[in-house]
Amino acid sequence: QGKFTLLRDTRTDGSFLVHHFLSFYLRAGCKVCFVALLQSFSHYSIVAQKLGVNLAAAKEQGQLVFLEGLKSCLDLLFGEEQPGQPSPLQFLSRELRALFDFVQVSLTPCAQGSWKGPVLLVDDLSVLLSLGAAPVAVLDFIHYCRVSVCCQLQGNVVVLVHSSEDSEDEENELLVNSLCHHSDLILWAEGLATGFCKDVHGQIKIIKRLSLWQAAEQDQVQIYQYKIQDRNVTFFAPGLSAAVL
């Protein structure tokens, strides 16, 4: 509890990590606020069904609060916003305060709910930059979410960002590097430098930020390779894939 986890991907798609954490926290009975800026609700629902989780039922029961970013953007840009219901994506014209208010209201404990610790899940934070938000504003948003969710409510925050080693997008790289310095745990999915392989889809670097709390400690780094299957993901040590053995 009270941890900030950064999901980072380079030369590959790390969305399988988002699906894992979404199904994991829902099965654990946590209250989840899912800010989905990349895909529609039906997309996440189909994948969740393969993992044994019903997102529609979780949403009806109040366990899952789902913000469909794509639809909210269209409603806001084309004037289809409902009167009296301000959009969480008001930052398209102003700032990120409305999005933070949405998260805070969604995860505030109520007498009716009997859910465990609150969880904020964001997929993917890089989209906010594409929608016009400044890197400093996005970092401020994450900072306030950490204070509210991790510190005050003793919950967890899980965020996905895309990165590229040779990218010319300086704003995105500034965002990624800043988030790495503030993360308790980093799960970094990378594509293989050698290219495509049917038995190995990529490698994941697990970085436990011990230095974040103890200056004299070094971060623990573990590296595994993985293969994404229809209903799960297989992890193994480098060099121990089916292609080698």
Secondary structure, DSSP 8 states (H G I E B T S, - for coil): ---EEEEEEESS--HHHHHHHHHHHHHTTEEEEEEESSS-HHHHHHHHHHTT--HHHHHHTTSEEEEEHHHHHHHHHTT---TT---TTGGGTS-SHHHHHHHHHHHS--SS---EEEEEEEE-THHHHHTT--HHHHHHHHHHHIIIIIIIS--EEEEEEEE-TT---HHHHHHHHHHHHH-SEEEEEE--TT---SS--EEEEEEE-GGGT-TT---EEEEEEEEE-SS-EEEE-TT-STTT-
